[in-house]
Amino acid sequence: MHGCVHEAGFMNATATPPSMATPTKPGFKEAQRAQLSLLAPLEKKTLIWLANHMPAFVNSDHLTSLGMLSMIAAGIAYWYSATDKVTGLLAVIVCLIVNWFGDSLDGTLARVRNRQRPRYGFYVDHVVDMFGTLFLLGGLGLSGFMSHSVAGALIIAYFMLSIEVYLATHTIGTFHLSFWKFSPTELRILLCIGNLALLYFGQWGVINGQRYLLFDIGGVVGLIGMLAMLLNSVFQHTRRLYNEERLP
């Protein structure tokens, strides 16, 4: 989510001078990163501080693996919450915090140590995101707190939005880490708040006298938001590319 660069050696986390860093493939130009979320300034300072205090034996691949495993664990915890609501939902919150640590810090650690692998990092980070999101929303759908149809629709919308981001990264050269002031960090926080709401208020919400699953209500709102972001991005990027490549 936040990384897109990784250290040059899986087992060697020693800082390397710029002249010794693994070179980028000739002809490859790393996309400009656009991070404009609400918490981005504070998050950036926090991540840099953590990277500067990270033990030398820990490298970006370790953090990426931690992020992936914690997201899988969050999906399993959601599934388990159907049996033990309190333990499962609290475990999800812990897993999301660990996921933020691993997923957000891996790229920052590589940049601070000047051990960047832009192509490898970009590819691995987003493959990990793909599987992590599938497990998270799949587990949520199996928890009973969100209907299968809403969970499935969210997975589809997320993947469609991701495809648009990757296409824009390739064709325009800008990689968007956030939309409308929201990034994965803010979404993790909202999900944690939703879990606490389930524990405090229960799993049902009422709209116009009708009972709906609380997470279905939030899921539909999120779905509408993602589709709006997708359509807006498609329109903006199509118009930009059309104007930049007008035919005579």
N, C-alpha and C positions, 0 to 999 in steps of 0.2 A: 504494500500500500504506500509506504513512505520511502522504501529503500531505493531500488533501481540502480544501486551500485553495490558491489561486494568486494571484500578483500581479495587480494591476488592469490593467496595461498590458503588452502583449507586448514592446514595444521600450523601454519606459520603466521602468527598475529603480530610479529615484530614490526615496528614502524619502519618504513622505507623511504629514503629520500625521493623527491620527484623524479630524478634521473633514472632511478631503479624501478619505478612503478611499472606494472605490466602495461605495455602500450596498447592503445586502441587500434583495432583493425583499420588500415588505411582506407579512406573513403567513407568511414562511418562517422556520422556527426551526432553527438548526443543531443537529445531533445531538451529544450528549455523547460524547467520545472515551474509550474504555476501553483503555488500553495497560498490561498487567500482565505482560509477558514477562520472562524472566530477565535480559536485558541492557538493559531499558528505561531504568533510571536512568543508566547509563553512556552509553548511546546518546543520550539526550536532551541531556546535557551536551556530548557531542561534536558533535552537530548544531548546537546553539546557538553553540558556538565557531566552527564552520565557517561558519555563516550570518553571523556578525559579521565574519568575515574574507573574505567573498566579494566579488570585484570588483563595482563598481556596475553594469557593463554586463551582468552575468549575472543573469537573472531566473528565476522558477519555471518558466516554459514551456520555457526552455532546458534546465533540469535534468530536467524530465519527458521531453522529447524524448531526452535522453541516456540516461535510464533505459530508455525503450522500445527505442531502437536497440541498446543493449547486451544487452538480453534477446533480441532477434532474433538478434544476433550470437552469443549463447551457444547458441541452438538450431542455428545454422549450424555452429558449432564442434563441437557434439556429432555432427552429421551427418558432418562432416569427419573426426572421430576414428575413423570406420570405416576410413579410408584411412591416417591418421597418428595413432596412438593418443596418443603423448606430446604432440605439438603441439596436437592437438585438445582433450585434456582440460585441459592447462595454460591454453589460451586460454579455455576455459569459466570457469575460476577467475578469470582477469583480468576477464572480462565480468561475472561476478557481483559482483565488488568494485565495478566501475564502476556497475553497476545499483543497488547499495546506495547509492552516493553520490548518484546522480541521483534515484532514487525516494524515498529517505528524506529528502533535504534540501529538496526543492521546497516542501513545506508549511511546514517550519520557517523557510525563508527568507521566505516570504510573511508569516508571523506576526511574525517579528522586525522586518520592515520595515513592518508594518501595511498590507500590500497584499493583503488577502484577498478571494477570490471563492469563497465556500463552495459554491454550487451548481455553478459551472463546475468548480472543483477536484475536488469529489467525483465528478462525472460523468466528467471526463477521466481522472482517476487510475485509475478502475476499468475504463474501456474499455481503457486502456493495459495494465492488469494482465491483462485477458482475452486480448488478443492476445499479450502477452508470455509468459503461461503456455502458451498453445497452441503457440507456436514452441518454447519450451524443452522441453516434454514430447514434442512431435512430433519434434524433433531427437534427443532421447534415445531415442525409439522406433526411429529410423532408424539409430542408431549401432551397433546390434547388442549393446549392453551391457544393454539392457532389452527384453523381448519386447513386441510390438505390443499384445497384450491387456492387459498390466499398465499400459503407458503410456496406453492408451485409457481404462482404468478410473480411473486417477488424474486424467485430464482431466475425466471425468464427475463424479467425487467432488468435485474442486475447484470445479467450476461449481455443483454442488448446494449445497455449503457456502457459496459466495459468494451464491447466491440467498437462502439463509436469512439471512445477515448483512444483506443489503440490505432484506429484508422486515422484519427486526427493527428496523433503523435507522429505517424509515418508521413502523412501528406503535408502537414502544416509545420511540424517541428516543435510543437508545444505540448508538453504532457501535463494535463490538468489533474491535480491531486485533490481538488475540491470543487464543489458546485454550490453556488448560492450560499457561500459562507459555511457549508457543511463538508466535512471530510470524514474519513473512517473514525477518527478520534471522537468527534461529536456524536457519530452514530453509535459507537460503543457506549458512550455515556447515556444516551437516550435508552438504549437497550437495558442497561443496568437499572435506570430509573423505572423502566417498565417492569422489570423483575420485582423490584421493591413494591411497586404498586400492586402487583399480583398478590404478593404476600400480605399486604395491608388491607387492600380493598376487595380481594377476591378476583376471580377470573372473568366476571361478567360486567358488562357496561349496559346502560339503558339509553336508547335513543328513540324519542317519540313513542315511549311506552313499550318498545320492543327490546328484548334482551339479545345482546351480541357478545361474543367473546371479546374481551378487552384487547387482546393482541390482534384480533381480526380488524378491530376499528383502527388501531395504530398501523396495522399492515396495509390496509386500504389507503390510509392517508399517505404512508410512505410510497405505495405503488403509484398513486396519482402524482406525487412529487417527482419520482424517478422518471415517469413518462413525460412529465412537463420538461424536466431537465434534458431528456433525450431529444424531444422534438425541437426545443430551443437550440440545442447544440447542432443538430442536423441542419436546421435552417441557417444558422449563423455560419457554419463551416462550409455548407454548400454555396452560399452566396459569396463568401470570401474566395473560395477556389474558382468559382465561375468568373468573378471579376479579375482575378489574377491570371487566368488563362483564357481570356476572351479571344475568340477567333476573329480574324480580320473580315 
